[in-house]
Amino acid sequence: MSKIAKKEPLCEDIAGKGCGLKKVIDIVGGKWKIMILCVIDNKEVVRYGELTRAIHGITNTMLANSLKELEADGLVERKQYDEMPVRVEYNLTDKSKSLIPILLQLKKWGEDNL
């Protein structure tokens, strides 16, 4: 008689501090953050104005706040050049680059099932 492998739960402590899934949703959840990551991934380096034009419907306030949160969470790197006018560029960190294959799987699932 063979042993049946125990199924790994998504979270041991549903929505608790130790829930890895909740941590991910907290940092990339919401309406805009994944879209921001997608634009930066497509272009590799992007400026604020390019993000504004690429993400239809996002307000300046939401874009600025989302970029600050993504930077604070270590997913986006902000580089400011001291020139006039000031130039600011955004790119993905290694941490967020490791998230891209997972987002591609979600995209594929959405195309297949929704």
C-alpha positions in Angstrom: 0.0 0.0 0.0 1.5 3.3 -1.0 1.4 6.5 1.0 -0.7 9.3 -0.4 1.3 12.6 -0.6 -0.2 15.4 1.4 -1.3 18.3 -0.6 0.5 21.5 0.1 -1.9 24.2 1.3 -1.7 27.7 -0.2 -1.5 29.1 3.3 -1.2 27.4 6.6 -2.4 30.5 8.4 -5.0 31.9 6.0 -4.4 35.6 5.6 -2.1 35.6 8.6 1.3 37.1 9.0 3.1 34.0 7.8 0.9 33.6 4.6 3.2 34.0 1.6 0.2 34.5 -0.7 -1.1 37.4 1.4 2.3 39.0 1.4 2.4 38.8 -2.4 -1.1 40.2 -2.8 -0.3 43.0 -0.4 2.6 44.2 -2.5 1.3 43.6 -6.1 -2.4 43.7 -5.4 -4.7 46.5 -6.5 -5.7 47.8 -9.9 -2.4 49.3 -11.1 0.7 47.7 -9.7 0.8 44.7 -12.0 0.1 46.9 -15.0 3.1 49.1 -14.0 5.3 46.1 -13.7 4.1 44.9 -17.2 5.0 48.2 -18.8 8.4 48.4 -17.2 9.1 44.7 -18.1 8.2 45.4 -21.8 10.4 48.5 -22.1 13.1 47.6 -19.5 13.7 51.2 -18.6 10.8 53.6 -18.5 10.1 57.2 -17.6 7.1 58.6 -15.7 5.5 60.1 -18.7 5.8 56.9 -20.6 4.0 55.1 -17.8 1.2 57.7 -17.8 0.7 57.3 -21.5 0.9 53.5 -21.5 -1.5 52.8 -18.6 -4.9 54.2 -19.6 -7.0 55.5 -16.8 -4.4 55.8 -14.1 -4.2 59.1 -12.3 -1.0 60.9 -11.5 -1.7 60.4 -7.8 -2.2 56.6 -8.2 0.9 56.3 -10.4 3.1 58.2 -8.1 1.8 56.3 -5.0 2.1 52.9 -6.7 5.6 53.6 -7.9 6.7 54.7 -4.3 5.1 51.5 -2.9 6.8 49.3 -5.5 10.1 51.0 -4.8 9.7 50.6 -1.0 8.9 46.9 -1.5 12.0 46.4 -3.6 10.2 45.7 -6.9 11.1 48.8 -8.8 14.3 50.8 -8.9 14.1 54.6 -9.3 17.1 56.4 -10.8 17.2 60.2 -10.9 19.6 62.1 -13.1 20.7 65.5 -12.0 20.1 67.4 -15.2 17.7 70.1 -16.2 14.9 69.1 -16.5 15.4 66.3 -14.0 15.1 62.9 -15.6 13.8 60.0 -13.6 13.8 56.4 -14.9 12.3 53.2 -13.5 13.4 49.6 -14.0 12.6 46.2 -12.5 14.8 44.8 -9.7 15.9 41.2 -9.7 13.2 40.5 -7.1 10.4 41.6 -9.5 12.1 40.0 -12.5 11.6 36.7 -10.7 7.9 37.5 -10.4 7.4 38.0 -14.2 7.2 34.2 -15.1 4.5 33.8 -12.5 2.6 36.7 -13.9 2.9 35.1 -17.4 1.4 31.9 -16.0 -1.5 34.0 -14.5 -1.9 35.7 -17.9 -2.0 32.3 -19.7 -4.5 31.0 -17.2 -6.7 34.0 -17.8 -6.6 33.6 -21.5 -7.5 29.9 -21.2 -10.2 30.2 -18.6 -11.8 33.6 -18.6 
